[in-house]
């Protein structure tokens, strides 16, 4: 807890993102690595959006949620990655106060809303799916407004160096020169509520899934089902694990470098893995891709034949 001594507060107009403090050579390597990750995120998630939209066989509740997950992953990484890439090559790693505020709002909105599409799906109507997704977006907006409202009501003195690669709320709290106890409690409570609520739903869902799978007489059938669920469990564990250590434990990550590494997981690595896991290990998506490619090839052949006749 910080005490608030009597002092004059300066009106900050910008922050300096320290990012990853390494040699120039390593900075170039990190730039290329982050650029590659971001390109995979963009191509993978856009491909998932297109495939699910085009193929009518994928117009089911599960793929409706996966489509929203791809959209959220794409938005979430785009909020953070471009500015991060710019700081790797820039000598002046500055971001305006208002720009930092905007990025924090968008990042926390996506962080909250992204939790919902992780939930296991059951047979439900399209209307119910829309209500669930809409509810997650609304909750995400409310959470982001509360978090950023509390964070940017803080006062900052002469220190404007933000030891992170994006405007993360814990990093902003650390450089404030006033009492941050309430902010830490709000961050902990809201994050804990989101994580506990969604995790409970996931665990209950998998409890029902497990009991159903164990009733399958075929060993091959059980193995196939467990293989499908293992992808989801892996992604959920990585996402919730990293978020839990970052936000749901007051002062859990005291080292700035550790917090940056953990943040890389849930801001870039998870959005990159999601389309790969849900496409490469999903027979329905792979079959949809084959159908789309064959359709494109057939259309191209027909067009060439028509041109040849003319």
Buried (B, 14 or more C-beta within 10 A) or exposed (E): EEEEEEEEEEEBEBBBBBBBEEEEEEBEEBBEEBBEBBEBBBEBBBBBBBBBEEBEEBEBBBBBBBBBBBBBBBBBBBBBBEBBBEBBEEEEBBBEBEBBBBBBBBBBBBBBBBBBBBBBBEEEEEEEBEEBBEEBBEBBBEBBEBBBEBBBEBBBBEBBEBBBBBBBBBBBBBBBBBEBEEBBEBBBEBBBEBBEEBBEBBEEBBEEBEEEBEEBEEEEEBEBBBEBBEBBEEBBEBBBEBBBBBBBEEEBBEEBEEBBEBBBBBBBBBBBBBBBBBBEBBEBBEEBBEBBEEEEEEEEEEEEEEEEEE
